[in-house]
Amino acid sequence: MTHLALPHPNAVASQPRMAAFDGLRAAAALSVLVYHVCIASALTRTGTFAPVLSELNAGVAVFFVISGCLLYLPYARALRDGGPLPDWRAYANRRALRILPGYWVALTILALGPLAGWVLSPNWWRFYGLAQIYSPETLFGGLGVAWSLCVEVTFYALLPVLALLIARLSRRWKARSIIRVQAAVLATLALVSCAVRYALAGSLTASIPQSGVVLASALPSFLDWFALGMVLALLASVWESGAGTFAWTRRLGERSILCWAVAAACFVAGALAKHGDVFLPLAGLDAHVASGLGAALIVLPAVAPEHAGAPHGVVRLLRHPLALWLGAISYGIYLWHVPVLEAIHGSLTPSPLQHSSPAAVAGLLVAVIAGAVAFGAASWYLVEQPAKRLFTRKRKPAPVIVNA
């Protein structure tokens, strides 16, 4: 049997114990893809399962939790060991190479066709600079799914500053106090996010009105999801040191099937709390928090230690070669699946209900998955990897010290 072996886009996740993150990326990307197919088939607005299907857009929450976890983990390790923080220039270079080449190529190709009216306009700089979410005129323009990339890029810029702040607050404290300082800062971030969403909606349960869509789509409204990922990174750094703290969380993560069952309950609660299928950033605070907790529980088994090096439960599935390959190309799948869907179906506008038979939906889903995987693989092999090899700075060899 031929196994798919690919280099991983993130150096942290390339470690054997963290390899499941590739499978998580694949699951999150496919979740969002299925959600958009359900939108086009009118399944998120009508029918018994509409609330559950509308919750599939919580794959974005999984992406944000993954980013918070993997990107903060090197900082959490440095704080634990009392060492220097990771170099921000190398970090910025890696983040730019991860996001921009694939996005710019997809945006440019689509700007020559269906997106010409949006991208080839005086607002072109917003789309290429991932700043379109900061204006209501451009928020839904260009490559539609890129609104979440705008949030990600803002988090990328904030993280080194935030880590430096945490380091300065905790530099003179003992190990346990350093953990408390980090936990306090992350809790503050989550509370700020919840406060912003509450202020926009004026309620714990109501959806955010369209008038607040710009702030609701920006980083302040999603800090809690990233903070949950950073909490998982903090837990991982503690467990790596052999400390027995947070034992109940560790036991839950080790029981991955139970962990995912609790996550499913959170997602169902979030689906029931929504007022119809709304744009993800406009979800009410209760639904938003439920989705974030569900996403954190989805990611927790990938962080929890293993018994005798044996992967547990769903982690084995996440490490399957096919899952790892789909995870490696998941960014391209995310970028291209909506254009593929619109090319096949005509648009994201739901078709009349009578045309959304199970066979038609299944056929559309298979076609979109096949097309998105093909474009995702092309993006990975022809754009993302070549750009990484071309622009990654080569490290100078360490000097050889000869004892006198």
Residue pairs with C-beta under 8 A, 6 or more apart in sequence:
3 321
4 321
4 322
4 324
4 325
5 321
6 324
6 325
6 328
7 14
7 328
7 385
8 14
8 19
8 22
8 328
9 98
9 328
9 331
9 384
9 388
10 21
10 70
10 98
11 94
12 18
12 70
12 71
12 73
12 74
13 19
13 21
13 22
13 70
17 305
17 306
18 70
18 302
18 303
19 318
19 319
19 324
20 301
20 302
20 311
20 315
20 318
20 319
21 66
21 70
21 299
21 302
21 327
22 318
22 319
22 323
22 324
22 326
22 327
22 328
22 330
23 317
23 318
23 319
23 320
23 323
23 324
23 326
23 327
24 62
24 66
24 298
24 299
24 302
24 318
24 327
25 63
25 66
25 326
25 327
25 330
25 331
26 323
26 324
26 326
26 327
26 330
27 59
27 62
27 298
27 318
27 323
28 59
28 60
28 62
28 63
28 66
28 330
29 59
29 326
29 330
29 331
29 333
29 334
29 337
30 59
30 326
30 333
30 369
31 56
31 57
31 58
31 59
31 62
32 56
32 57
32 59
32 60
32 145
32 334
32 337
33 333
33 337
33 341
33 368
33 369
33 372
34 56
34 365
35 44
35 53
35 54
35 56
35 57
35 59
36 337
36 338
36 341
36 348
36 368
37 341
37 361
37 364
37 365
37 368
38 44
38 53
38 54
38 56
38 361
39 277
39 348
39 350
40 341
40 345
40 347
40 348
40 349
40 350
40 351
40 364
41 350
41 351
41 356
41 360
41 361
41 364
42 350
42 351
42 352
42 353
42 356
43 49
43 50
43 53
43 356
43 361
44 50
44 53
44 54
44 277
45 54
45 276
45 277
45 350
46 353
50 277
51 271
51 272
51 274
52 267
52 268
52 271
54 271
54 274
54 276
54 277
55 267
55 268
55 270
55 271
55 274
55 291
57 280
58 267
58 270
58 280
58 291
58 294
58 295
60 148
60 280
61 225
61 291
61 292
61 294
61 295
62 295
62 298
62 299
63 148
63 152
64 148
64 151
64 152
64 155
64 222
64 225
64 226
64 229
64 295
65 225
65 226
65 228
65 229
65 232
65 292
65 295
65 296
65 298
65 299
66 229
66 299
67 152
67 155
67 226
67 229
68 155
68 225
68 226
68 227
68 228
68 229
68 230
68 232
68 233
69 229
69 230
69 232
69 233
69 236
69 299
69 303
70 229
70 233
71 155
71 156
71 159
71 233
72 159
72 163
72 229
72 230
72 233
72 234
73 233
73 236
73 237
74 86
75 85
75 86
75 159
75 163
75 166
75 167
75 233
76 182
76 230
76 233
76 234
76 236
76 237
77 83
77 237
77 240
78 84
78 85
78 86
78 167
79 163
79 166
79 167
79 170
79 178
79 182
79 237
80 175
80 178
80 237
80 238
80 241
85 160
85 163
85 164
85 167
86 160
88 160
90 393
91 159
91 160
92 156
92 160
93 391
93 392
93 393
94 392
95 153
95 156
97 387
97 388
97 391
97 392
98 331
98 384
99 130
99 149
99 152
99 153
99 156
101 383
101 384
101 387
101 388
102 331
102 332
102 335
102 379
102 380
102 383
102 384
103 130
103 143
103 146
103 149
103 335
104 128
105 379
105 383
106 143
106 332
106 335
106 336
106 339
106 379
107 115
107 119
107 127
107 128
107 142
107 143
107 146
108 119
110 119
110 143
110 339
111 118
111 119
111 120
114 339
114 342
115 141
115 142
115 143
118 127
118 138
118 141
118 142
119 127
119 128
119 141
119 142
123 132
123 135
123 137
123 138
123 141
125 131
126 132
126 134
126 135
126 138
126 142
127 138
127 141
127 142
127 143
127 146
130 146
130 149
130 150
130 153
131 150
132 138
132 139
132 141
132 142
132 146
132 147
132 150
133 139
133 147
133 150
133 151
133 214
133 217
133 218
134 150
134 214
134 218
135 214
136 213
136 214
139 147
139 213
139 214
139 217
140 147
143 335
143 338
143 339
144 338
144 348
145 334
145 335
145 337
145 338
146 335
147 217
147 281
150 217
150 218
151 217
151 218
151 219
151 222
154 218
154 219
155 219
155 222
155 226
158 219
162 185
162 189
165 185
166 181
166 182
166 185
169 181
169 185
170 177
170 178
170 181
170 182
173 180
173 181
179 234
179 238
179 245
182 230
182 234
183 231
183 234
186 227
186 230
186 231
186 234
187 227
189 223
189 224
189 226
189 227
189 230
190 223
190 224
190 227
190 228
192 220
192 223
193 220
193 221
193 222
193 223
193 224
193 225
193 227
194 224
194 285
194 289
196 215
196 220
196 221
197 208
197 216
197 221
197 284
197 285
197 288
198 204
198 285
200 208
200 209
200 212
200 215
200 216
200 221
201 207
201 208
201 209
201 212
201 284
201 285
203 284
203 285
204 284
204 285
204 286
205 273
205 284
205 285
205 286
206 275
206 284
207 274
207 275
207 278
207 282
207 283
207 284
208 216
208 281
208 282
208 283
208 284
209 282
210 282
212 282
213 279
213 281
213 282
215 221
216 281
216 282
217 281
219 226
221 281
222 281
224 288
224 289
224 292
225 292
225 295
228 292
228 293
228 295
228 296
229 296
229 299
231 296
232 296
232 299
232 300
232 303
233 303
235 246
235 249
235 250
235 303
236 303
238 245
238 246
239 246
239 250
239 303
239 304
239 305
249 300
250 304
250 305
252 258
252 259
252 262
252 297
252 300
252 304
253 259
253 300
253 301
253 303
253 304
254 301
254 304
254 305
254 306
254 307
254 312
255 312
255 313
256 301
256 304
256 312
256 313
256 314
256 315
257 313
257 314
259 297
259 298
259 300
259 301
260 297
260 298
260 301
260 313
260 314
262 297
263 293
263 294
263 295
263 297
263 298
264 294
265 294
266 290
266 291
266 293
266 294
266 297
267 290
267 291
267 294
269 290
270 283
270 286
270 287
270 288
270 289
270 290
270 291
270 294
271 287
273 284
273 286
273 287
273 290
274 283
274 284
274 287
275 284
283 291
301 312
301 313
301 314
301 315
302 315
302 318
304 312
306 312
306 315
311 319
317 323
326 333
326 373
328 380
329 373
329 376
329 377
329 379
329 380
330 376
331 376
331 379
331 380
331 384
332 372
332 375
332 376
332 377
332 378
332 379
332 380
332 383
332 384
333 372
333 373
333 375
333 376
334 376
335 375
335 376
335 379
336 371
336 372
336 375
336 376
336 379
337 368
337 371
337 372
338 348
339 375
340 368
340 371
340 372
340 375
341 348
341 364
341 368
342 348
343 371
344 364
344 367
344 368
344 371
345 351
345 364
350 356
